[in-house]
């Protein structure tokens, strides 16, 4: 989280029923247990005591991601602009027509490219699905960071169901203030979390003005001093973010094409 990302996550679920609004997820399978990084006085506490036990079965997934706060129709495009440590940042996101088979689920594939001062800094492919209750799950990413056109690292790449990585919730079906959840989960590599701070707010970004906006606080124990706030608008999804501790970064929606 040195720069603002769309997981983003990022941008995963603490699968307490109250946090996610889903009663149809199966209990954890034997061995499907992981212990997360322990941080004293966490900024976001998903309420599982570090014993994270989600299970998302293929039969829970639906073909279309249409949660109003995280819609992913094929062909949709978002362009964001802002600054990261006083340098200009641009992020381009597109929902591809491809799918990726993960945990028996045909996951939606999303391209997420970040540019710093006009040069490609990170190129990521994210994988999402939605369950029949409307929760949007994050199933992993393939990511590469660049410097001067050369890949410097692919750290942070993971796939749910592989090497202990687990699916997470990127957006609950019915977000409520106080909901806290894990957005991604691969110990030591991807442990983003979020908590809903406000619902029903207003926000204005370069693309336009929105009502019924929700605000989340985003944090990871892998960078405990960094805290972000993100805003999501119905029918569009992620519209803005700001680093409120541990850095200087802002991001706002500049252009949006709803696709199909």
N, C-alpha and C positions, 0 to 999 in steps of 0.2 A: 504493500500500500504506500510506497514512496510517491507514486503518482496516483491520482484518482482513476479508478477503473470502473467499468460498468458492472462489475461484480464486486463484480462488479464483481453470485456470488452468489456477492456478491452474492455477490453480489454473489440455504440449508436449514434444516428443521431440528428443533430440539425435541421433537415428537412427544411433547406432552399434548394431549388432546386439546387443551384450552388454547395453546399457542397456535395450533395449526388448523383447528376446525375439522379434523378428519378422524372418523371412527372406524374406517375400513382398512387401515393399514394393519398388516399382520404383526404379531409379536415377533421379536427378534429371533432369527434362527440361531441354533447353537454355534458358538464361535464368532458370531457377527457382533463383536463387542470391541470397542477401542477406548483407550484412555487418552484424553487430549492433553495438550500442554497445560501445566498448572501455573497460574499467575495469581499472586496475592492481590486482593481487591480488584477483580476484573471490571472493566468499564461496562461490558455486556455480560450478563450471566444467563445462559440458556436454561438453567435450572435442572441440569441432569447430573450435577456433581462430578462431571468429568467422565461419566459412564454413558457414552453415547450409543444408543441402540436403535437406529432407524432400520426399517426394512421397507423397501418399495418393490412390489412385485409387478411383473409385466402386466398382469390382469388389472392392476390399479391405474395403468396409464391410458390416456386417450390420445387421439391422433393430432388434435389441434390445441395449441396453447393460446387461449383467449381470455385469461384472467385480465380484467380491465386495467390493472396496474402493471401488468407485464405481458402485453399482447405480442405474439410473435408470428404474424401472418407472413407467408412466403413473399419475398420481394420487398418487404418493409425496409426502409432505410432511415437512419438517424445520423445527424452530424452535430457534433458538440465542439464548442470552442472555449478556451479559458487559458489559465496560466498554471505552470508547475515550477515552483522555485524561481519565479520571475521570468521563466521562459514560456513562450507561446506554445500552447498544446491544442491539438485537434484530434478528435476521435471520430472514426467513421465505422458505423455498425450496419450490417446487412443480414437479413434472414435469408439463407440460401435454400434452394430447392432440394438439396441433398438431405439424407438422413444418415444417422450412424447407429448401428446396433450395439446397445450397451445394456447389460443386465436383461437381455431379452426384449428390450424396448427400442423402438425406432425413434431415436432422439432427434429433435429439431437441431439443425446446425446453424450457428450464427458466427459470422466473421466480425472481428473486432480489431481494428487497426489504430494504433496511436502514433501520432507524429509530434515531435518536439522540435521547435524552431524549423519546421518544414521538412524534417527528416524522419523517416520511419524509425520509431523507437521500440515498438512491440507489435507483433503480429500474432493474434490469438484466434483459435477456433473453439467456441464454447458449445456445450451440449445440454439441452434442456428437454424436459417433458412436463406434462401436467397430469395430475390424477383426477379421478372422476368427481372429486369434491371441489376442484378448482385450485388446489395448491400447485404452484409451479416449482418443480424440482430442478436442481443443478446436478448434472451427472459427470462433470469434468471438463477439462480443457487441454488443448495442445497449444503451448505458448512458446514464443521465441523472442528474446530481446536482441536488439540490433545496435551497433555502433559503427558509424561510417560504412553502412551497408553490409556489415558482417555480423552473423549470429554470435552473440557472446555467451548466452546461456539459454537453456530450455527448462531451468528450474521452475517448479510450480506446476508443471504438466502432470495430470493425473486422470484416471478413469475410474469411476465408481465400480466397485466389485473387483478391482485389481490391486494387489499388494496392500490390502487393508484399507484402501480408500472407500469412503461411503458416500451415498447420495445426500444432498442437503436441500434445504428449502430456500429459494430465492425470493418467493413472494407468497404469503399465506392467502387462502381463498377469501377470508374476511378479516383483514388486518384491524387490530384494536390496540389502543394505547397500552403499553406494557408487554405486548407480545415480544418474546426474545427467542431467537432461533439461530441455528448454525447454517450458514449459507454454503459452505463447502467444508470437506473434511478429508484431509490427507496429512497425517501427523508430521509436523516439521516442515511441511511444504505449503499447505493450503488449509487455513483454519479461520477464515473470516466468519464473523458473527454480526447480527444486527438486532436492534430493538426498536419497536415502533414508538416514536416520541409524540406524534400528533396526527390526528385525522381531521379531514374536513377543512383544511386551510386553503389559502390563496397563494399563488405565486406567479410572478411575471419573469419570463426569460426572453431572449431575443426573438424566439419563434412566435411567442404570444403569451397571453394570460390564461391562467387556469384556476378552477375552483375544485373543491373536494380533493385537494392534494393531501397526500400522506408524507410524513417526514420520518426518516429512520436515522438512528445513530449506528455507525458501522465501525467495527474494531476487530483486531486480531491479536491474540496473545503472542504472535510471532514478532509484532512491532507494537509493544504495549503502550508506547508513548504517543502513538498516532491515533487520532479520532477524526472521523468524517461524519458529516450529516448529508443525507441524500433526500431528494424529493421526487415523488412519482405522481403523475396525473392520469386520471382515467382516460382510456382510449389511446393513450400515447405511451405510457410507461415512464421510464427514468427521464427527468427533465433538468435536474440541477444537483450540484454537490459542492461542498466546501470543506476543506480541512480546518477543523476548529482547534486542534491541538497537534503539536509535533511536526508542523510543516506549513507551507504556504502553497495552496493549490485551490483553484476554483474551476468549475466546469458548468456550462449551460447549453441547453438545446438551441441550435441555430437553424437547422433545417429538419423537416420530417416528411417522409413519403410513406403513406400507410400501406402501400403494396396492394395485395389482392383484397 
